[in-house]
Amino acid sequence: MLQVKDLRTEYRENPIGIDVIAPRISWKLTSDQRNVRQASYQIQVANNDIFRNILWDSGEVKTEDSNFIALKEVTLESRIRYYFRMKVSDNHSNYSDWSEVSYFEMGLLDKEDWVADWIAAPRQWNGEPAPQLVRTFHVDGEIKKARVYATALGLYELHLNGNRVGDDYFTPGWTSYQTRLQYQTYDVTDLLTNGENELLGLLGNGWYKGNLGWEGKKDIFGNRLSLLAQLHIEMENGKEVVVTTDENWQASDSAIRMSEIYHGETYDARFKVEAKESVEIINHTKDILVAQENEPVRKIDMLEPVELMQTPKGETVIDFGQNMVGWVSFDIEGKAGQEVEIKHAEILDGDGNFYTANLRAAKQTNKYILSGNGKETFEPHFTFQGFRYIQLIGFNEDQMELKNFRGVVLHSDMELTGDFKCSDPLINQLQHNILWGLKGNFLDVPTDCPQRDERLGWTGDAQIFVRTASYLANIGPFFTKWLRDLKADQEADGGVPFVVPNVLDDMEEPHQHTNPRPFSSAAWGDAAVICPWTLYIAYGDTRILEEQYDSMKAWIGYIKAQGDNPYLWNTGFHFGDWVALDAKPDSYVGATDRPYIATAFFAYSTSLVKRIAKILGIEEDFNYFADLEENIIQAFTDEFVTPNGKIAVSTQTAQIVALMFDIVNTNTKTRAAEKLCELLEENEYHLTTGFVGTPYLNHVLSENGMNDVAYRLLFQKDYPSWLYQITKGATTIWEHWDGIKEDGSFWSTDMNSFNHYAYGAIGDWLYRKVAGLELDEEVPAFKHFTVKPYVGDGLNWAEATLKSMYGEIKSAWKKDVIGNMQLEVSVPPNTTATVKLVGVDKKSVKENGKELSEVEGILSVEKQVEETTVTLGSGHYLFAY
C-alpha cells in the first residue's frame, strides 16, 4: 500500500512562527512493494484543516521530487496558519490516499507588524540582579487563539499567569546580534483566562551582555537588557486583543541575583518584590528581527546520579556517570537563609579529588538560598554547565540523598537520525562518546567545548565535524542558522572569523602565537564552503547553496588576494594541524608546513565552489573556478612536490591531505600512500595527526588499499588512539589525545577540555566505511547511495541506520567463523542503491536464498574487476555470499 508520511516544512514538523516567504515542504513514502519510485504528486494548501477553502492546488505534477518543494504560488500573510495535504502515485500505477493534514504558521513578516516597544528595567536592575518586567491586563469573553511573539537583548523567559511559556531555553538564541536577532512564537491559548492576566518577562545577561571569552570581557554586543513582545488574542466573537511591551509595564529585580553562562547562577528563594518602577522605552532597531531558524534548545534527557562519594580531600561529590551539558535540578528542604552551592567538573584528578583547573576562569557554580517553605526545587535559568561530577557545599547530610538530584541534559532539539553499532563494545562506547560530544556542543551554535571560559563557535571545529554530525542528527536548520551568522560576520574582503558569532575582535589569543586579527585561518575559514556543501549533499538543500554562494565566492576571493602569488597561500596566520602530536615542544601547531595546508584547502574549497556554480547553473563562474583550481593545483605541485613525485613535506597529515583532496597525480598518490604507511609503521601504527589530518586519516587508508591499517589504528588502546580515552573512562571525546596521561596526570590546565567533538570525526568513517553507507554527491540526500562495507579484522558484525530525507536506510553485515558473509540492506521508496561486494563473484551471491536474476527489485548486476555491483530499487534485502 502506497502512503505519504512525515510531512515537513523547512525540515520541521508543523512549525509555527516562520518567516520563509516560499516555504518548502518535504515528505516520505512508504510501500509494501519493492522498487517503488514516485511518479507524481499533488499538493493542496488551505486555510482550514478540512480543506473547505483551497488556496492552491498544484494539480498532478509528474516528478520524483519529494524534498524541498517550494510553495511559490501561495501568497502568505503574517500570523496565518496554512494547512496542506498531498497524495502521490508511483511507477507501479498505485495512487495513495490523501496524507494526514500538516500545517505551518507564519510569524510577523513585515517590520510594520511589530507594534511593540523595546522596554528595559532601570539600570540598577540590569543583569545583577536579573530584572523582571510585568504587565497585567484584562480579557473579556471566550478565547479562540493566542500567540506571543517575543525576543530580547539578552536572554529571556516568559511567564503567563505564573506558568512558564513554552519549553525553549536560552531564547532568543545566539546570533550575530548587530545584524540578526531571532524572535520566537508561542501558542499560549491554554494559558490565558477570562478576566485578569499577568505577563512577565525575566531577563538574563546571556551571550549578549554577559562574560564571553577568556579575558573576562562583558557587554560585547550591548550593555542594556531589553524585552520586545506582543501578545495577539483572537476572541471567538471575532475581535482581537493585542498586548505589547510599552510604557504600561513595570520593572523590578528578581530572585536571580547573578546569572552568567560561564559562572553559573545565584538564586535567593526568599526574594519578594519590594519595589516596582516604570520601564524605560529603549531605542533599538527592529529591522534585524528574524523568526526562529533552528530547533531551539530544550530539555532532552534526564540523568540519574550513580554515586555519592567523599574524595580524599573530604569533598562531597556526586557522579552522574556521563560527561553532560545542562544543569542539575535538585529538591531540598531546610531553614530559610541556608545557602547551598553546587560546583561542576568534568573529571576527578589522579588522586580522586574534584578537579576544576581546566575550567580556567569559568566558575560553573550555582548557589541557592532557601526560603524555608517546605520542599523546594531549584534549577537555573540562564546558565549551563559541562560536567560529570558535582561538588555539594553547604548541604546537610539529610539533604544529600541521590534521589534529590537530577542531571538535566540540554541541547538544540535536533532529530537524532543515525545509529551505529558493532561487535566490539569499546567501539560502541566510542560511538556513544561521539554522539554525546554532539549533544554537549550543539547548544544553539556549534561550540568547541561546553565548560571553560570559551564555548565559542569555532569555524574549524565545525567544518571538521559537520559530516559526522550529518549522520548523527538532522543538522539542516542548526547549520543554516549558524551559516547565516558566518555570512553576516564575514569581512568586506571575504575574510572569515575564527569564531561565529565573532566575539574575538581586539582580544588577545589565549594560545602561544601572535595574530593581529582573529580572521581567516585555512581550514577554519573554509567552513564557509565545506559546511553548506555538506548540507547540500546530505539533504539536497539547494537553497543553502544559493544563500551562501556570495559568502563562498568572497572567501575564495580573499585567499586569492593574499600575497604575491594568487595560487599559493603562503601568507597570514594559520592554526595549521592544530594540537597535532608532531608539534614542537610547548607548541600547539603540528609539524606540517602551514602554507602546504593552506594551499591544499584553497584548492579543495575552490573545487567545491566550482561544483556549486555548476549546480546553480552559473556557467561563467564554473569556468572561472575550474581554471582557478587547475592553477592552484599546479602551484601546489610546483611548491610541494618534487620532480620525481614525492611530497616534500614528510608528515602523516601532509600525505593524508594530498590524497583526500585529490590534488596530486597518480604517481604522487602512490608515493604518498606508501609514505603514509611508512610513517605509521615508524610510529608503531599510531597517529601523530591533529585537527586537520585526523578526520581524513582512516578514509585515506581504506580508499588506498590499507583498510587493514585503518582497522589497526581504530583498535589501538594505548596512547595515542581513540580507544585510549575510553580505557581512561571517557564518556565524550577529548580535546587532546592525552588529556589524561598514562601516569594519571593531565595534559595541561589551560587547554584541556574533556568534551571536544573534533576528533569524533572518526564517526564519519564508521558510517561511511565500516558500515558502508555512502551517499552519491551527484544525486544528493541519499536519493541514490552506495553500500560498500570495508570489512576488517576485529569485527564480526557492524550495522548502521540513517533516517534520510527519503526514509530509513540500513546497512548491516556479519561474518561467520569460516568467512561467510551476510549483508542486510534497506532502501527507502523513491531511492536506489548500489551494493558493492568486494572480491565476490555474482554467482556466489544469494538474496533470501534466490539467485540474483530471480529477485524482484534488483535493477542490474555487474561483475567488475574486483567486485560485484548490484543496483537495487527500494525494499529490504538480505544477501548471503
Number of C-alpha atoms within 10 A of each C-alpha: 10 21 19 20 16 16 24 21 22 24 23 20 14 17 18 23 27 24 21 16 15 15 18 17 21 20 21 21 23 19 19 13 15 19 23 26 22 24 20 19 21 16 20 18 23 20 17 16 17 11 15 9 11 14 17 16 16 13 11 14 14 14 14 18 17 19 22 21 16 15 17 11 11 16 10 19 16 15 20 15 20 21 21 25 20 22 21 26 25 23 14 14 9 16 18 19 14 15 18 15 17 19 21 22 19 22 25 21 20 14 13 9 12 17 15 19 22 25 29 30 29 19 13 12 20 22 25 18 21 23 28 27 26 22 19 15 11 12 15 11 12 12 21 15 16 20 20 22 22 25 28 27 28 28 27 26 25 24 16 19 16 12 13 14 19 15 11 19 22 22 24 25 28 23 24 22 21 12 14 18 21 22 23 24 25 18 16 17 16 10 15 19 17 11 10 12 16 16 21 22 24 24 32 32 30 27 27 25 23 24 22 23 22 17 15 11 13 16 15 18 16 16 17 20 28 28 27 24 24 21 21 18 21 18 17 12 10 8 11 14 15 14 18 22 25 22 15 14 21 22 25 23 27 23 19 26 18 21 25 27 25 28 23 24 24 23 23 20 20 13 15 10 11 8 9 16 13 17 22 20 16 17 9 12 12 17 13 14 19 23 24 24 22 24 21 22 21 20 16 14 11 15 15 16 20 12 12 17 13 14 15 11 10 10 15 18 24 22 22 20 17 21 23 28 27 25 25 22 15 17 16 20 17 19 12 15 14 16 18 17 17 19 21 27 26 25 23 16 15 14 12 12 17 25 17 21 15 22 24 16 18 23 21 27 21 26 23 23 21 25 19 16 12 12 11 14 15 18 18 19 22 26 24 27 29 27 28 21 26 25 21 18 15 13 16 14 7 9 17 18 13 15 11 14 21 18 21 20 21 24 23 25 22 22 14 17 17 22 18 23 21 21 14 14 10 17 20 15 17 23 24 18 25 29 24 23 29 27 27 30 27 28 27 25 26 29 23 26 28 29 31 26 23 21 21 22 25 23 28 23 25 24 25 27 23 24 23 27 27 22 25 27 21 24 26 23 19 21 24 20 19 23 25 22 21 27 24 20 22 23 17 9 12 24 23 30 27 28 25 27 26 22 21 21 13 9 15 16 16 12 10 10 13 10 13 12 15 20 23 24 22 28 27 26 28 25 26 30 25 23 24 28 25 23 25 20 21 25 23 21 20 18 15 19 23 15 15 21 20 12 24 26 20 21 26 23 16 18 26 18 14 15 13 11 13 17 23 26 27 20 14 17 19 21 22 26 27 20 21 25 21 20 18 11 8 7 16 21 24 25 25 25 19 23 21 22 25 25 23 26 22 26 28 24 26 27 19 18 24 23 19 23 22 15 15 15 11 13 12 10 18 20 14 13 22 17 14 21 23 16 16 24 22 18 19 23 20 12 15 19 17 13 9 9 18 20 22 15 16 16 21 26 29 27 28 27 24 24 25 19 16 15 21 21 13 12 11 21 22 15 16 25 22 15 20 21 18 14 19 18 13 10 11 10 18 19 23 23 28 27 24 30 28 24 25 22 24 25 22 23 21 20 15 15 11 17 21 16 19 20 20 16 21 18 19 15 16 13 17 20 19 23 22 21 26 19 12 15 13 22 24 28 29 26 22 24 24 21 20 24 18 12 7 13 13 15 17 15 13 14 17 22 25 26 31 24 32 29 24 27 23 22 25 24 24 26 26 21 21 28 26 26 29 20 19 16 17 13 14 19 23 28 26 21 25 22 28 20 25 19 22 16 10 13 16 17 21 24 24 23 22 22 19 21 24 23 21 16 25 25 26 24 23 19 17 10 7 6 10 10 16 18 23 17 24 22 28 30 26 24 24 25 27 22 23 21 21 16 12 16 16 20 12 10 19 18 19 12 11 12 13 21 14 10 15 13 19 22 16 13 16 13 16 14 8 12 16 19 22 20 19 28 24 25 23 17 19 15 17 18 17
